[in-house]
Amino acid sequence: MTTGRFSNKENEYIIRQYNLGVKRVAIAKALCRSSNSVKAQLENLDSRGLITRRGKAFRGLDFAEPFVIEETPNYDKFFRITGDAISASDAHVPYWHKDLFEYIFAIGKKFLPKGKRILIFNGDLLNLDSFSHWVTGSRGVSYTEREMNACTKLLEKCLQVFDKIYWTMGNHENRLNTQMGGNVPAERFLKMITTAEIEKKVEFSSYPYSILNDTWLIGHPKGYSERGGQMASDICDVFEKNVVLGHNHALGMQCS
């Protein structure tokens, strides 16, 4: 018998089945819960206006649809990248540094094979102050539009040199997702920033790291250390890969 709080999926199932006329006992059996716990949950859902079936005279159905438990999601859809690449983090558009990117472009042209040049942005490409809890002076549609347009232009410049861009989530990109309750898929986030033409060569991931050639972990952790290489060293011990990190605005690199 299952105990504890009802999940959102269980609540949806209870509402749907009961409103279709299924008896409480049949619902409880399908959920492997006690009849009394389902009764209490029905009262709770009814108090919130989610139950539409009324009238005790209605006898109800003795069977319910099978309740299918969702499989535990696998959080392994991060980028696995093969090839030669340059990693860059914490550009914080619209405050990006022109000279730094000119340096990145020069390295890409000199050392990466033409037609196969890869650029990895490991977090905080955008600043997104409009959605920050901490910054209050950069609000409004015009500011957000200016910042996103600046990011689009920078991506266009990058694609004049690089053939493919992989962009992973940083804490600043996550500002928007946090304000939206975590409901912005990676594909939708990218569409807000880029044009359809850019989208063909740029991929965005809501994961904070990617794996390059199965030997390098390139990421943007939530935590940071005042010692530039400490966080990279700690993660290196866990994943047993070479590690390059952003976020703390100091070079974080450790070889396994």
C-alpha positions in Angstrom: 0.0 0.0 0.0 1.4 3.4 -1.0 1.6 6.1 1.7 2.6 9.8 1.7 1.6 12.8 -0.3 -0.2 12.5 -3.6 1.9 13.4 -6.6 0.6 15.7 -9.3 0.2 12.7 -11.6 -1.9 10.9 -9.0 -4.1 14.1 -8.4 -4.7 14.4 -12.2 -5.7 10.7 -12.3 -8.1 11.0 -9.3 -9.7 14.1 -10.8 -10.1 12.5 -14.2 -11.4 9.2 -13.0 -13.8 10.5 -10.4 -15.3 13.1 -12.8 -15.8 10.2 -15.2 -17.9 8.5 -12.6 -15.5 5.9 -11.2 -16.0 4.9 -7.6 -13.5 6.0 -4.9 -12.8 2.4 -4.0 -11.8 1.5 -7.6 -9.6 4.6 -7.8 -7.9 3.7 -4.5 -7.3 0.1 -5.8 -5.7 1.4 -9.0 -3.4 3.7 -7.0 -2.6 1.1 -4.4 -3.8 3.5 -1.7 -6.3 3.2 1.1 -9.9 4.2 0.3 -9.8 6.7 3.2 -6.7 8.5 1.9 -8.4 8.8 -1.5 -11.5 10.1 0.2 -9.6 12.7 2.0 -7.8 13.7 -1.1 -11.0 14.0 -3.0 -12.4 16.4 -0.4 -9.2 18.4 -0.7 -9.5 18.6 -4.5 -13.2 19.3 -4.3 -12.5 22.3 -2.0 -10.3 23.7 -4.7 -13.1 23.4 -7.3 -11.4 20.6 -9.2 -14.2 18.0 -8.8 -17.2 18.4 -11.1 -19.2 15.3 -10.4 -22.0 15.8 -8.0 -24.9 13.8 -6.4 -24.7 10.8 -4.1 -27.4 9.0 -6.0 -25.0 8.3 -8.8 -23.7 4.8 -8.1 -20.5 5.1 -10.1 -18.3 2.6 -12.0 -16.6 -0.3 -10.2 -13.5 -0.2 -12.4 -10.9 2.5 -13.2 -8.3 3.0 -15.9 -4.9 1.5 -15.0 -2.7 4.0 -13.3 0.6 4.1 -15.1 3.6 5.3 -13.0 5.9 7.5 -14.9 9.4 6.2 -15.3 12.1 8.0 -13.4 13.6 10.5 -15.8 17.2 10.0 -16.8 19.1 13.3 -16.5 21.7 12.4 -19.1 20.7 14.4 -22.1 23.7 16.7 -21.9 25.9 17.4 -24.9 28.4 14.7 -25.9 30.6 16.6 -28.4 33.3 15.1 -30.6 36.0 17.1 -32.3 38.3 20.1 -31.8 36.6 22.9 -29.8 37.2 26.2 -28.0 35.4 26.7 -24.7 34.3 30.2 -23.5 32.1 31.2 -20.5 30.8 34.2 -18.7 30.5 36.6 -21.6 27.6 38.3 -19.8 26.1 39.9 -22.9 25.5 42.9 -23.3 28.8 43.4 -21.4 30.9 41.2 -23.6 34.5 42.2 -24.4 35.2 42.7 -28.0 39.0 42.1 -27.7 38.4 38.8 -26.0 36.2 37.5 -28.8 38.6 38.8 -31.4 41.2 36.6 -29.7 38.8 33.6 -29.6 38.1 34.1 -33.4 41.9 34.3 -34.1 42.6 31.1 -32.2 39.7 29.3 -33.9 40.9 30.3 -37.4 44.5 29.3 -36.7 44.1 26.0 -34.8 40.7 24.5 -35.6 40.1 22.7 -38.9 38.0 24.8 -41.3 34.5 23.4 -41.7 34.6 21.6 -38.3 35.2 24.5 -35.9 33.3 24.1 -32.6 32.6 26.8 -30.0 31.3 25.8 -26.6 29.6 28.5 -24.4 29.6 26.9 -20.9 27.2 29.3 -19.2 26.3 32.9 -18.7 26.5 34.0 -22.3 23.6 36.3 -21.4 23.4 38.5 -18.3 19.6 38.7 -18.1 19.5 41.4 -15.4 15.8 41.9 -16.3 15.0 38.7 -14.5 17.4 39.0 -11.6 16.3 39.1 -7.9 19.4 41.1 -7.1 19.6 43.7 -9.8 16.7 46.2 -9.8 17.9 48.9 -12.2 17.6 47.0 -15.5 13.9 46.3 -15.9 11.5 46.6 -18.8 10.8 45.3 -22.3 13.2 47.7 -24.0 16.2 46.5 -21.8 15.4 42.8 -22.3 15.0 43.3 -26.1 18.3 45.2 -26.3 20.2 42.5 -24.4 18.7 39.6 -26.5 19.4 41.5 -29.7 23.0 42.0 -28.6 23.3 38.3 -28.0 21.9 37.5 -31.5 24.5 39.8 -33.1 27.3 38.2 -31.1 26.2 34.7 -32.2 26.1 35.9 -35.8 29.7 37.1 -35.4 30.7 33.8 -33.9 29.2 31.8 -36.8 31.3 33.7 -39.2 34.2 31.8 -37.8 32.7 28.7 -36.2 30.6 26.0 -37.8 28.8 24.8 -34.7 28.0 26.4 -31.3 27.0 24.4 -28.2 25.6 26.6 -25.4 24.9 25.2 -21.9 22.9 26.7 -19.1 24.6 29.0 -16.6 23.1 30.6 -13.5 22.3 33.8 -15.5 20.4 32.0 -18.2 18.6 30.2 -15.4 17.3 33.6 -14.1 14.6 33.5 -16.8 13.7 29.9 -16.1 13.5 30.6 -12.4 11.0 33.5 -12.9 8.9 31.2 -15.1 8.8 28.4 -12.5 11.2 26.2 -14.5 8.8 25.9 -17.4 10.9 27.1 -20.3 12.2 24.2 -22.4 15.7 24.6 -24.0 14.3 24.8 -27.5 11.9 27.7 -26.5 14.7 29.6 -24.8 16.9 29.4 -27.9 14.0 30.6 -30.1 13.7 33.7 -27.9 17.3 34.6 -28.5 18.1 33.6 -32.1 16.9 33.8 -35.6 15.8 30.7 -37.5 19.0 30.8 -39.5 21.2 30.9 -36.4 19.1 28.0 -34.8 20.4 25.7 -37.5 24.0 25.9 -36.1 23.4 26.6 -32.4 22.2 24.1 -29.8 21.2 25.1 -26.3 21.0 22.7 -23.3 19.4 23.2 -19.9 22.2 21.1 -18.4 25.1 23.0 -16.9 27.8 20.9 -18.5 28.8 19.0 -21.6 31.3 16.2 -22.4 34.0 16.8 -25.0 35.6 13.7 -26.7 34.7 11.7 -23.6 37.7 13.1 -21.8 36.7 16.7 -20.9 33.9 17.9 -18.7 33.1 21.5 -19.5 30.6 23.1 -17.2 29.1 25.9 -15.2 28.5 24.7 -11.6 26.2 26.4 -9.1 29.0 26.6 -6.6 32.2 28.5 -6.8 35.5 28.9 -4.9 37.7 31.9 -4.4 40.6 29.6 -5.3 40.3 29.4 -9.1 41.1 25.7 -9.6 39.5 24.3 -6.4 36.0 23.6 -7.8 37.5 22.1 -11.0 39.7 19.9 -8.8 36.8 18.7 -6.7 34.7 17.8 -9.8 37.7 16.2 -11.5 37.9 13.8 -8.5 34.3 12.8 -8.9 34.0 12.4 -12.7 37.7 11.4 -13.4 37.8 13.6 -16.4 39.7 16.8 -17.3 37.6 19.7 -16.2 37.1 23.3 -17.4 34.6 25.4 -15.5 33.1 28.9 -15.6 31.0 30.8 -13.1 33.5 32.1 -10.6 35.1 34.5 -13.1 38.5 32.9 -12.6 40.2 30.2 -14.6 39.1 26.8 -13.3 41.0 24.0 -15.0 42.2 20.6 -13.7 43.6 17.6 -15.5 42.9 14.1 -14.4 
